[in-house]
Amino acid sequence: MTNNERKLKGLPYHYDDPAITGNQLEFQEKLYEYNLTRPTEQDKRQKILKEMFAEIGEGCHIETPVQANWGGHHVHFGQGIYCNSNLTMVDDEHIYIGDYCMIAPNVVIATSGHPILPVLRENHYVYNLPVHIGRNVWIGSSIQILPGINIGDNSVIGAGSVVTKDIPANVVALGVPCRVIREIGEKDKKYFFKNRELDVWE
């Protein structure tokens, strides 16, 4: 089995195989160009994003700097997504993010990991698993999302969490490791933060 075949099956493979790395540097060059844009160059940024990403919907805004192993080449964004600064995407596998998600500063979304067995790491083995983030998810600041994770629609992941297991839809989850602490419900129609009451809800 070739390294590329192993990669596609989610098995450990040699990450430095030229058959896999291919034109990775070209995609990183496009990302470099994006990070050099000025805040006022919004049209230019939108054009570059469409060239960088596998898919990107309308109305997405990504603050610089942003980092990605493949320059976003394996990233699929819906529409209306906002990403604050210092987003890191280890996009050796595909990353899927649904419409209207919000991603706070210093978030890491990783699709790659290394085997625990030392001899495998010494011999340049890695594995990749896709990450799926649903629609209208809020990812708080300084969160780490590990390979193979699925996060359901509308959920909120609290700042500083390390997401090691799937998170269902419509919940608030946080911690190290991240765990569900409650469902989103009636309380959230009355209070927007702790005991601060909403005054715009109908």
Backbone as CSV, one residue per row, in Angstrom:
resi,resn,N_x,N_y,N_z,CA_x,CA_y,CA_z,C_x,C_y,C_z
1,MET,0.846,-1.187,0.000,0.000,0.000,0.000,0.890,1.248,0.000
2,THR,0.586,2.209,-0.884,1.380,3.429,-0.951,1.059,4.336,0.247
3,ASN,1.935,5.304,0.481,1.676,6.268,1.553,0.393,7.055,1.299
4,ASN,0.132,7.379,0.045,-1.092,8.119,-0.269,-2.335,7.276,0.025
5,GLU,-2.281,5.989,-0.307,-3.403,5.089,-0.008,-3.600,4.965,1.504
6,ARG,-2.501,4.878,2.235,-2.596,4.795,3.697,-3.201,6.079,4.268
7,LYS,-2.774,7.215,3.719,-3.297,8.508,4.167,-4.806,8.568,3.971
8,LEU,-5.269,8.166,2.809,-6.705,8.223,2.503,-7.529,7.306,3.398
9,LYS,-6.922,6.238,3.913,-7.617,5.310,4.811,-7.511,5.721,6.279
10,GLY,-6.826,6.832,6.558,-6.639,7.269,7.937,-5.614,6.460,8.699
11,LEU,-4.728,5.772,7.975,-3.688,4.960,8.599,-2.393,5.766,8.731
12,PRO,-1.494,5.379,9.636,-0.200,6.059,9.712,0.561,5.944,8.385
13,TYR,1.188,7.055,7.988,1.936,7.091,6.726,3.132,8.018,6.890
14,HIS,4.052,7.947,5.945,5.230,8.822,5.953,4.837,10.192,5.407
15,TYR,4.897,11.219,6.269,4.443,12.541,5.846,5.387,13.217,4.856
16,ASP,6.624,12.754,4.769,7.596,13.409,3.894,7.721,12.742,2.527
17,ASP,6.754,11.914,2.166,6.747,11.281,0.848,6.455,12.355,-0.208
18,PRO,7.354,12.557,-1.188,7.129,13.587,-2.219,5.821,13.403,-2.984
19,ALA,5.340,12.173,-3.069,4.078,11.928,-3.759,2.903,12.566,-3.020
20,ILE,3.090,12.830,-1.722,2.032,13.457,-0.918,2.248,14.961,-0.802
21,THR,3.472,15.386,-0.548,3.722,16.811,-0.342,3.499,17.623,-1.612
22,GLY,3.842,17.060,-2.770,3.530,17.673,-4.055,3.710,19.178,-4.084
23,ASN,2.587,19.896,-4.382,2.648,21.350,-4.520,2.181,22.074,-3.257
24,GLN,2.438,21.489,-2.104,2.042,22.095,-0.831,2.615,23.507,-0.673
25,LEU,3.858,23.713,-1.078,4.480,25.021,-0.917,3.774,26.096,-1.732
26,GLU,3.204,25.730,-2.876,2.455,26.695,-3.684,1.222,27.183,-2.935
27,PHE,0.549,26.281,-2.234,-0.627,26.669,-1.449,-0.213,27.557,-0.270
28,GLN,0.941,27.247,0.318,1.427,28.083,1.418,1.809,29.484,0.931
29,GLU,2.285,29.583,-0.310,2.599,30.892,-0.879,1.342,31.763,-0.978
30,LYS,0.227,31.161,-1.356,-1.029,31.893,-1.443,-1.460,32.388,-0.053
31,LEU,-1.282,31.544,0.946,-1.585,31.941,2.322,-0.677,33.085,2.768
32,TYR,0.578,33.012,2.415,1.534,34.080,2.736,1.073,35.406,2.132
33,GLU,0.605,35.337,0.891,0.096,36.530,0.217,-1.112,37.100,0.969
34,TYR,-2.001,36.228,1.427,-3.181,36.676,2.176,-2.766,37.395,3.462
35,ASN,-1.817,36.826,4.166,-1.381,37.411,5.441,-0.685,38.759,5.276
36,LEU,-0.235,39.067,4.076,0.412,40.353,3.817,-0.572,41.437,3.387
37,THR,-1.830,41.088,3.204,-2.806,42.094,2.777,-3.081,43.094,3.889
38,ARG,-3.493,44.276,3.484,-3.847,45.330,4.427,-5.308,45.189,4.850
39,PRO,-5.678,45.698,6.037,-7.061,45.611,6.487,-8.057,46.247,5.520
40,THR,-7.620,47.264,4.777,-8.518,47.937,3.836,-8.693,47.186,2.521
41,GLU,-7.899,46.146,2.302,-7.952,45.425,1.019,-8.938,44.253,1.082
42,GLN,-10.179,44.567,1.413,-11.166,43.514,1.617,-11.497,42.759,0.332
43,ASP,-11.600,43.448,-0.777,-11.898,42.770,-2.045,-10.762,41.827,-2.430
44,LYS,-9.540,42.288,-2.228,-8.374,41.444,-2.524,-8.374,40.209,-1.632
45,ARG,-8.697,40.392,-0.345,-8.744,39.255,0.579,-9.778,38.228,0.132
46,GLN,-10.956,38.692,-0.270,-12.000,37.767,-0.698,-11.559,36.973,-1.926
47,LYS,-10.889,37.631,-2.831,-10.394,36.957,-4.033,-9.379,35.871,-3.673
48,ILE,-8.445,36.202,-2.783,-7.413,35.236,-2.399,-8.032,34.058,-1.646
49,LEU,-8.987,34.332,-0.766,-9.637,33.243,-0.024,-10.272,32.231,-0.967
50,LYS,-10.895,32.716,-2.029,-11.533,31.812,-2.985,-10.506,30.972,-3.736
51,GLU,-9.298,31.502,-3.869,-8.211,30.735,-4.500,-7.569,29.763,-3.519
52,MET,-7.570,30.114,-2.224,-6.906,29.307,-1.203,-7.701,28.073,-0.804
53,PHE,-8.986,28.275,-0.517,-9.787,27.244,0.143,-10.386,26.254,-0.847
54,ALA,-10.661,25.058,-0.354,-11.383,24.079,-1.168,-12.776,24.607,-1.489
55,GLU,-13.432,25.212,-0.483,-14.738,25.846,-0.648,-14.828,26.995,0.343
56,ILE,-15.462,28.080,-0.071,-15.736,29.169,0.870,-16.968,29.913,0.396
57,GLY,-17.933,30.085,1.318,-19.169,30.758,0.988,-19.030,32.270,1.050
58,GLU,-20.134,32.946,0.778,-20.149,34.400,0.792,-20.111,34.923,2.234
59,GLY,-19.557,36.119,2.379,-19.595,36.815,3.660,-18.676,36.259,4.728
60,CYS,-17.625,35.537,4.352,-16.667,35.031,5.337,-15.569,36.075,5.564
61,HIS,-15.157,36.198,6.822,-14.141,37.178,7.180,-13.113,36.486,8.070
62,ILE,-11.861,36.501,7.640,-10.793,35.842,8.389,-9.710,36.865,8.681
63,GLU,-9.528,37.159,9.964,-8.496,38.114,10.363,-7.108,37.506,10.173
64,THR,-6.144,38.348,9.897,-4.757,37.894,9.804,-4.075,38.072,11.158
65,PRO,-3.030,37.275,11.445,-2.547,36.188,10.596,-3.350,34.909,10.780
66,VAL,-3.349,34.099,9.738,-3.931,32.766,9.788,-2.868,31.801,9.276
67,GLN,-2.824,30.596,9.858,-1.831,29.600,9.457,-2.546,28.312,9.043
68,ALA,-1.993,27.639,8.054,-2.552,26.359,7.618,-1.469,25.565,6.890
69,ASN,-1.354,24.291,7.228,-0.315,23.456,6.625,-0.382,23.448,5.100
70,TRP,-1.622,23.400,4.594,-1.838,23.361,3.148,-2.460,24.658,2.645
71,GLY,-2.272,25.736,3.401,-2.762,27.032,2.960,-4.267,27.104,2.811
72,GLY,-4.993,26.222,3.495,-6.447,26.197,3.380,-6.958,25.329,2.251
73,HIS,-6.075,24.656,1.555,-6.446,23.862,0.372,-7.431,22.734,0.707
74,HIS,-7.435,22.278,1.970,-8.346,21.206,2.389,-9.423,21.720,3.348
75,VAL,-9.714,23.024,3.277,-10.678,23.645,4.192,-11.951,24.002,3.440
76,HIS,-13.090,23.652,4.049,-14.404,23.891,3.445,-15.200,24.794,4.395
77,PHE,-15.445,26.027,3.993,-16.211,26.988,4.801,-17.582,27.201,4.178
78,GLY,-18.605,27.264,5.037,-19.913,27.711,4.591,-19.914,29.228,4.437
79,GLN,-21.083,29.848,4.603,-21.181,31.297,4.454,-21.237,31.983,5.816
80,GLY,-20.875,33.273,5.800,-21.019,34.102,6.985,-20.159,33.702,8.162
81,ILE,-19.012,33.104,7.929,-18.129,32.649,9.011,-17.155,33.774,9.378
82,TYR,-16.973,33.973,10.674,-15.993,34.950,11.153,-14.920,34.240,11.958
83,CYS,-13.653,34.498,11.605,-12.506,33.940,12.322,-11.629,35.082,12.801
84,ASN,-11.375,35.138,14.100,-10.495,36.147,14.650,-9.037,35.748,14.407
85,SER,-8.103,36.557,14.891,-6.688,36.399,14.542,-6.063,35.138,15.132
86,ASN,-4.976,34.729,14.509,-4.150,33.603,14.948,-4.869,32.255,14.887
87,LEU,-5.741,32.097,13.909,-6.329,30.782,13.660,-5.269,29.893,13.016
88,THR,-5.098,28.686,13.573,-4.194,27.698,12.983,-5.003,26.479,12.569
89,MET,-4.908,26.101,11.297,-5.597,24.921,10.780,-4.556,23.938,10.247
90,VAL,-4.444,22.825,10.914,-3.551,21.767,10.436,-4.376,20.958,9.446
91,ASP,-4.408,21.437,8.212,-5.342,20.909,7.213,-4.711,19.862,6.303
92,ASP,-4.004,18.921,6.904,-3.504,17.785,6.118,-4.669,16.902,5.671
93,GLU,-5.735,16.870,6.459,-7.016,16.264,6.069,-8.025,17.395,5.942
94,HIS,-9.246,17.054,5.558,-10.257,18.070,5.304,-10.876,18.578,6.603
95,ILE,-11.133,19.889,6.631,-11.813,20.565,7.726,-13.081,21.178,7.158
96,TYR,-14.214,20.871,7.786,-15.522,21.362,7.331,-16.124,22.240,8.426
97,ILE,-16.456,23.478,8.079,-17.037,24.416,9.050,-18.316,24.998,8.454
98,GLY,-19.427,24.875,9.209,-20.737,25.256,8.703,-21.009,26.753,8.748
99,ASP,-22.123,27.136,8.137,-22.523,28.533,8.032,-22.575,29.222,9.393
100,TYR,-22.192,30.501,9.400,-22.352,31.423,10.528,-21.582,31.025,11.791
101,CYS,-20.570,30.214,11.652,-19.727,29.906,12.807,-18.886,31.121,13.179
102,MET,-18.560,31.196,14.464,-17.670,32.236,14.969,-16.490,31.563,15.658
103,ILE,-15.295,31.979,15.279,-14.081,31.395,15.841,-13.253,32.514,16.452
104,ALA,-13.005,32.418,17.749,-12.299,33.450,18.509,-10.785,33.364,18.262
105,PRO,-9.992,34.270,18.860,-8.542,34.254,18.628,-7.852,32.998,19.164
106,ASN,-6.736,32.671,18.524,-5.796,31.649,19.000,-6.388,30.242,19.058
107,VAL,-7.217,29.918,18.085,-7.807,28.581,17.998,-6.950,27.697,17.102
108,VAL,-6.816,26.427,17.486,-6.113,25.434,16.678,-7.098,24.329,16.302
109,ILE,-7.226,24.068,15.007,-8.033,22.955,14.506,-7.067,22.001,13.807
110,ALA,-6.839,20.841,14.409,-5.814,19.912,13.916,-6.448,18.649,13.359
111,THR,-6.041,18.279,12.163,-6.476,16.992,11.602,-5.380,15.944,11.697
112,SER,-4.202,16.325,12.164,-3.061,15.408,12.174,-2.603,15.086,13.586
113,GLY,-2.120,13.866,13.745,-1.513,13.433,14.992,-0.375,12.480,14.696
114,HIS,0.387,12.165,15.724,1.511,11.237,15.574,1.290,10.041,16.492
115,PRO,1.666,8.850,16.051,1.508,7.663,16.894,2.264,7.808,18.212
116,ILE,1.756,7.172,19.246,2.406,7.200,20.560,3.715,6.427,20.533
117,LEU,3.773,5.323,19.777,4.961,4.465,19.730,6.161,5.263,19.220
118,PRO,7.223,5.421,20.030,8.334,6.301,19.661,8.990,5.962,18.327
119,VAL,9.153,4.686,18.011,9.855,4.312,16.786,9.105,4.800,15.546
120,LEU,7.781,4.893,15.647,7.009,5.376,14.497,7.210,6.872,14.293
121,ARG,7.244,7.629,15.376,7.503,9.073,15.245,8.903,9.314,14.707
122,GLU,9.859,8.521,15.188,11.243,8.661,14.734,11.364,8.435,13.236
123,ASN,10.462,7.606,12.707,10.493,7.282,11.275,9.447,8.067,10.474
124,HIS,9.050,9.219,11.028,8.236,10.208,10.303,6.827,9.723,9.958
125,TYR,6.198,9.001,10.861,4.811,8.588,10.640,3.843,9.606,11.234
126,VAL,2.744,9.810,10.550,1.680,10.701,10.971,0.356,10.072,10.552
127,TYR,-0.747,10.507,11.144,-2.067,10.081,10.676,-2.968,11.305,10.603
128,ASN,-3.983,11.246,9.770,-4.906,12.368,9.573,-6.349,11.893,9.683
129,LEU,-7.173,12.678,10.364,-8.604,12.417,10.467,-9.347,13.738,10.295
130,PRO,-10.435,13.774,9.522,-11.132,15.031,9.251,-11.830,15.589,10.484
131,VAL,-12.054,16.892,10.474,-12.795,17.589,11.523,-14.045,18.203,10.899
132,HIS,-15.186,18.010,11.583,-16.459,18.579,11.130,-17.023,19.476,12.231
133,ILE,-17.267,20.732,11.905,-17.889,21.674,12.826,-19.201,22.121,12.187
134,GLY,-20.304,21.972,12.916,-21.623,22.224,12.361,-21.937,23.694,12.148
135,ARG,-23.192,23.960,11.897,-23.679,25.304,11.601,-23.841,26.131,12.888
136,ASN,-23.454,27.421,12.820,-23.694,28.383,13.881,-23.057,27.971,15.217
137,VAL,-21.866,27.404,15.140,-21.104,27.026,16.336,-20.215,28.205,16.736
138,TRP,-20.091,28.426,18.042,-19.179,29.448,18.564,-18.019,28.726,19.247
139,ILE,-16.823,28.928,18.694,-15.594,28.358,19.231,-14.865,29.464,19.984
140,GLY,-14.764,29.360,21.313,-14.137,30.395,22.126,-12.633,30.463,21.928
141,SER,-12.016,31.427,22.589,-10.591,31.686,22.375,-9.702,30.576,22.949
142,SER,-8.554,30.391,22.298,-7.496,29.476,22.749,-7.997,28.040,22.908
143,ILE,-8.806,27.601,21.981,-9.337,26.221,21.993,-8.522,25.351,21.052
144,GLN,-8.322,24.100,21.461,-7.647,23.091,20.644,-8.678,22.029,20.252
145,ILE,-8.831,21.812,18.953,-9.743,20.790,18.456,-8.893,19.711,17.800
146,LEU,-8.988,18.482,18.303,-8.091,17.406,17.889,-8.637,16.643,16.676
147,PRO,-7.804,15.815,16.044,-8.211,15.103,14.832,-9.454,14.239,15.033
148,GLY,-10.299,14.221,13.997,-11.457,13.336,13.970,-12.664,13.827,14.728
149,ILE,-12.631,15.056,15.235,-13.707,15.579,16.082,-14.888,16.068,15.241
150,ASN,-16.107,15.840,15.769,-17.340,16.390,15.210,-18.006,17.253,16.282
151,ILE,-18.398,18.461,15.919,-19.120,19.356,16.818,-20.455,19.687,16.169
152,GLY,-21.552,19.470,16.903,-22.883,19.634,16.348,-23.324,21.081,16.221
153,ASP,-24.397,21.302,15.455,-24.930,22.632,15.188,-25.244,23.393,16.477
154,ASN,-25.014,24.698,16.431,-25.429,25.660,17.464,-24.678,25.562,18.784
155,SER,-23.769,24.638,18.929,-23.102,24.469,20.215,-22.067,25.564,20.468
156,VAL,-21.755,25.748,21.746,-20.764,26.729,22.189,-19.658,25.976,22.917
157,ILE,-18.418,26.228,22.507,-17.262,25.612,23.155,-16.525,26.700,23.934
158,GLY,-16.458,26.539,25.266,-15.897,27.561,26.135,-14.405,27.755,25.955
159,ALA,-13.959,28.968,26.204,-12.561,29.358,26.019,-11.604,28.440,26.770
160,GLY,-10.480,28.141,26.122,-9.434,27.344,26.744,-9.654,25.850,26.714
161,SER,-10.713,25.389,26.074,-11.030,23.956,26.062,-10.106,23.180,25.128
162,VAL,-9.952,21.896,25.440,-9.283,20.950,24.548,-10.322,19.892,24.179
163,VAL,-10.732,19.901,22.914,-11.830,19.045,22.472,-11.253,17.710,22.002
164,THR,-11.433,16.683,22.828,-10.878,15.352,22.541,-11.941,14.342,22.134
165,LYS,-13.232,14.705,22.310,-14.343,13.816,21.941,-15.414,14.632,21.246
166,ASP,-16.269,13.952,20.487,-17.344,14.627,19.776,-18.257,15.383,20.739
167,ILE,-18.765,16.526,20.282,-19.701,17.350,21.048,-21.022,17.391,20.273
168,PRO,-22.155,17.074,20.927,-23.439,17.073,20.214,-23.930,18.480,19.898
169,ALA,-25.054,18.573,19.210,-25.657,19.860,18.874,-26.344,20.479,20.085
170,ASN,-26.459,21.815,20.053,-27.285,22.573,21.001,-26.861,22.425,22.462
171,VAL,-25.548,22.454,22.713,-25.050,22.364,24.083,-23.948,23.397,24.305
172,VAL,-23.687,23.658,25.593,-22.506,24.405,26.006,-21.524,23.392,26.575
173,ALA,-20.304,23.429,26.085,-19.280,22.481,26.524,-17.986,23.234,26.788
174,LEU,-17.239,22.779,27.777,-15.959,23.433,28.067,-15.093,22.514,28.918
175,GLY,-13.836,22.901,29.056,-12.928,22.204,29.956,-11.809,21.468,29.262
176,VAL,-10.935,20.904,30.085,-9.798,20.105,29.619,-9.839,18.773,30.353
177,PRO,-10.300,17.711,29.700,-10.847,17.703,28.344,-12.236,18.321,28.298
178,CYS,-12.642,18.767,27.120,-13.933,19.420,26.946,-15.069,18.445,27.212
179,ARG,-16.089,18.903,27.947,-17.249,18.064,28.244,-18.504,18.936,28.241
180,VAL,-19.645,18.334,27.983,-20.914,19.049,27.976,-21.287,19.424,29.404
181,ILE,-21.643,20.705,29.617,-22.084,21.117,30.949,-23.587,21.393,30.997
182,ARG,-24.190,21.717,29.851,-25.638,21.897,29.835,-26.128,22.035,28.399
183,GLU,-27.442,21.907,28.229,-28.060,22.154,26.939,-28.385,23.636,26.796
184,ILE,-28.455,24.103,25.556,-28.939,25.444,25.277,-30.460,25.405,25.346
185,GLY,-31.079,26.319,26.127,-32.523,26.224,26.321,-33.174,27.536,26.697
186,GLU,-34.221,27.461,27.507,-35.044,28.615,27.856,-34.240,29.703,28.567
187,LYS,-33.305,29.305,29.418,-32.492,30.291,30.139,-31.797,31.238,29.174
188,ASP,-31.364,30.695,28.024,-30.601,31.487,27.073,-31.474,32.466,26.299
189,LYS,-32.797,32.314,26.394,-33.708,33.295,25.805,-33.872,34.514,26.715
190,LYS,-33.476,34.378,27.981,-33.623,35.468,28.951,-32.306,36.149,29.274
191,TYR,-31.226,35.365,29.379,-29.932,35.912,29.771,-28.904,35.695,28.662
192,PHE,-28.151,36.749,28.358,-27.110,36.606,27.340,-25.749,36.299,27.947
193,PHE,-25.538,36.640,29.240,-24.271,36.362,29.918,-24.524,36.405,31.418
194,LYS,-24.320,35.274,32.071,-24.553,35.149,33.513,-25.942,35.685,33.852
195,ASN,-26.038,36.738,34.688,-27.353,37.243,35.076,-27.746,38.500,34.315
196,ARG,-27.101,38.752,33.179,-27.414,39.929,32.371,-28.557,39.588,31.415
197,GLU,-29.657,40.316,31.531,-30.872,39.987,30.786,-30.842,40.552,29.366
198,LEU,-31.389,39.752,28.443,-31.555,40.201,27.075,-32.627,41.274,27.018
199,ASP,-32.425,42.281,26.161,-33.472,43.299,25.984,-33.899,43.409,24.524
200,VAL,-33.446,42.448,23.699,-33.780,42.512,22.271,-34.512,41.262,21.786
201,TRP,-34.721,40.322,22.698,-35.319,39.056,22.277,-36.827,39.192,22.117
202,GLU,-37.386,38.654,21.021,-38.830,38.683,20.801,-39.365,37.273,20.807
